[in-house]
Amino acid sequence: MKVVLCTGYGSPEVLKISDVPKPIPKTDEILVRIQSTAVNSGDIRTRKLDVEGLLKIGMRLVMGWNRPRNPILGTVYSGIVENVGGSVKSFSSGDRVFGCSPGFKFGCYAEYISVEESTAIAVMPANANFDEAVSLLFGGTTALYFLNKANPTSGQSILIYGASGAVGTSAVQVARNMGLIITAVSSGKNEKLVRSLGAENFLDYTSDDFWDKAAQYDIVFDAVGKLNKKQLDSMTQRGGKNITVGSLDVAKETRQQLEQIKEWFDSGKLKAVIDHTYPLDEIQEAHFYAEKGHKVGNVVIEIK
């Protein structure tokens, strides 16, 4: 099967198209023929080994010293179940599914992936195509994980910094579905988009008076991990909570999250936001584009 191998740590040129044997599902596994995957910040950080100081040594010990131990990157997938192991009960051949590879296993930049039934996998939203389904996963599960940690109640105010990215566009919609009053922060060119997703208020982080205009909120969510603790604290009300994807806490994906995302999408309460779509053969170009940091929503990779 065709895959993308990360042959070392570095620029997108380390990503190479190759062929490896097709996986054979174990008794508790599901073999999925992948139709779409995506380029997420986690893929880019892993490819670049983008951590500082002693964390880089720790990362090498966990991930692999000279290249990722699991060289097929990619953390999300949508596709068709081709085969199931003998003990699998929840899925059958032909099911249209979407899911997240667990932990640091990756494996989604490939034509096939074999995953355990107990991982974050679910039948796709009935109204979604494969590109839409895969674009809901990384941002949707991350937003749900971090916003649930804040234990929000309807009517609270929230500021979402980085509201136009993969996590941010999902966070705006998840916060709206939780009944929160949303102030979205992104560049001015994306104001119309984030307001259409549910933000009542908007701040342009590129404006000179951004910090003067920013008030204090019940919850502050940094969806890109660029704010430091002092900046987060300055916008958080006394007794409020601030959360950031830039912390050491890593979002944990569950089937329950996927079922919630599916329900919201099929009821029109969650939209897929896709910036660019690339074929698998253009994975380097896709990484170059996503790494610029200006994408709106998701960069999807089609595998056909």
N, C-alpha and C positions, 0 to 999 in steps of 0.2 A: 504494500500500500504506500501511497505517497504521503510524506510527512515533511515538516520543517524541523531541522535539527539546529539547536544552538551550539555551535562548535567551540565557543569560548565566550568570555565576558568582554563586552565592548559595544561598538556601534552596530547599527542594523546589518552591516555586511557580514557579521558572524552567523547570520541566519541563512541556512542552506537547504535547498530542496533535496530530498533523498528518498530512498525506498527502504522499507523495513518489512519484516513479516507481519501479516495481519494477525491481531490478537485472537486467541481462542478463549471464550468465556469460561470461567470456573463455574462450579455448581451454583454459587450464589451471585453470579454476575450477569450483566446485560450487555450484549454487544450492540453498539449503536453505530450506524453509518451516518457520519456527521455531514450535515448540509451547510451549516454556518457556525462560525466561531467569531471571536472579537479580539481586538488589541486593547488591553486594559493597562492601567498604571502598574499593576502588579507584574505583568509580563515585562514591561519596560524596566522596572527597577531590578528585576531578576537578571535580565539580559545585560544590563549595565553594571550589575553588582553595586547599585546606587545606595550605599550606606557609608557612614563616616567612621574614621578612627578604628577602635577595637571592634566595633560592630562588624566591620568588614571581615575580620578574621573569623568571628563567630559565624557570619553568614557563609563563608567558604566552608567551614566545618559542617554546617547543616546542609548546604546546597550542593557542595562539590568544590574542590579546590581550584581547578583550572577551567572548569565549565560545569554547568548544572548536571548533577548526577542523573536527573531525569531530563534529558536534552530536548524532548519535545515539549515546548512551552504551550501556553494556552490554558485558561482556567474555566471557560464556559463553552457550552455546545448546545446545538439543537440538531435534531436529526430523526432517523427512523430506526426503530428496533429491528435488527436483522435476525438475532437469535438470543435465546435466554438459557441460563443454566437450569439444571433439573430441579433445584429447590426454589426458584424464583416464582413468586405468586402474584405480584402486583402488576406485571407487565407481560405483553405478548408480542410476538413478531408482527410488525406492521404498525405498532403504536408510534405516533408522532410525539417525541419527548424533548424536554429541555432540562439542562442541569449544570451543576458545577463540579469540577473535579476536586476531591478533598485535599486539604492541606497543601503540601508542596509536591503533589503528584503530577500536576499539570496534565499534558497529554492530549490537548484539544486541537493543536495545529496538525491535524491528521485526518485521513479519510475514515478511520474507524477508532473507536475507543471502547474498552471494556471496563465497566464500573460495577461496583457492588450495589446490590439492591438497596442497602441501608444508607447509601449516600444521598445527597441532595439532587434527586431526579424526580420528575413528575411529567404527567401528560401535558402537552403544550396547551395554551389557551386555544379554544376552538376557533376563534376569529383571527388568529395570528399566523402570518407566514413564518418561515424559518428565520429570516433576517430580523423580523420584529421580535420573535420569541427570544433569540439570543441576546438582543440588545436590552432586554428587560432585566437580565440576570445580575450582572456585576453591580450596577448602580442600585438596583432594587433591593438586593439582599444586603448590601452595605448600608444603605439608608435605613432599612428596617432594623438592622442589628444595632446601629448606633442611636437611632432615635428611640427605640424601645428602652435602651439603657438610661435615657433621660427621664423615663416614666412620665411622659407628657399628659396633660389633661386638656380637654377641649377649651378653647378660648385663650390659652396662653400665647404669648408672643415668641416668635423664633426668628433669628437672623441666620440665613444660610449663605455662607461665604463660598464662592465658586459655584454659583447656582446654574451655570450653563454647561458644566461637564457631565460625564456619564453618571457620577454619583449625585451631583447637584441637581440635574434635571429630574432624577428619580426622587431625591429628597424633597424637592418642592411639592411634588405630587403626593408623596407619602404623608408629608406634614399637612397638606390640605385635607387628605382623607382622615387624618387624626383630629381635624377641627382646629388647627393652629392658625394664628394670624401671622402671615409670612412676610418678612422683608428679605428680598433676594438681592444678592450682591454679585455682579459680574461686570463686564465691560458694557458700555452704553449700547453697542450694536446688538446686544442680545436681550435688551429690555423687553421688546415685544414678545419674544419667545417665552421668557420666564413668567411674564404676566399671564400669558395664555395658558400656562401650566398651573396657575393658581396663586401666584404671588400678588398680594394686595399692594405692597410697597416695594420700591426699587432704589438701590444705591449703586452708583458707578464707582468702582474701586480705583479707576484711573483718574478721577477728578481730584483736583488739589484740595478740596474741602471735604473729602470722604470721611475723615476721622472726626471732623466737626459735626457732620450731619448724622453720624451713627449714634443712635441713642443707646439705652440699655434694655436688655431683653431677658425674658424668663429662661430662654434657651439660646445658646449660640452654637452653631454647628459649622465647623470648618471642613468643607467637603473636599478640599484639595490638600490640606495639611501644610499650609504656608504661614499660618499665624502662630506667633509664640504665645506663651502663657500670659505675659503681660497684656498683649493685645486682646486675647480672649477675655481676660478678666475685666478689661476696661469697658467691654460691651455687655457684661453679664450683670443683671440685677443682683442685689444682695439676696442670698438664698437661692439664686438661680443656678443653672448648670451649663457648663460648656463642654463640648466634645469635639474631637478632631480625629480625622483619619491618619494624621501624622503621628499619633501616639504609638506605643509598642503593642497596643491592643489590636488584634487582627480580627476582622469580621468572620463570624462562623456561619456558614450557610446550612440551612435545614430544608427538608421537604415542606415543612409547615410554611416557611417563608415563600416557597415557590407556589404553593397552593393559594396563598394570599395574593401574590402577584397575578396569578392566573385569574382569580375571581375579579380583581380590580380591572384587569385589562378587558375581560369579556363583558363587564358591566359599563365600560366606557369611563372608568375612573382613573385609568393609568394609560398613558400613551408611550409608544416607542419613539425615541428621538435618535435618529441616525444621521450622522454627518457625511461620512464617505463609506463606500463599499468597494472592496478590492477582491480579485481572485487570489487563490492561495499562492500562485506563482509570483504575485507582487507583494509578498509579505514584507520585504525590505522597505519598499515604498510606503506601505501602510505604517510601519514602525517609524519611519522618518516623519511622516505626517503627524502621527499621534504624539510624537515626542516634542513637537513644536510647542505644545501646551495651549493651543488655541482652538482645539476641536470643540464642536458643540454636540453634546451627547456622545454617541458611540461610533467607533470605527469598526465595521463589520467585515469579516473575511468569508467569502463564499467558497465552498468546497464542492465542486461538481465534476 
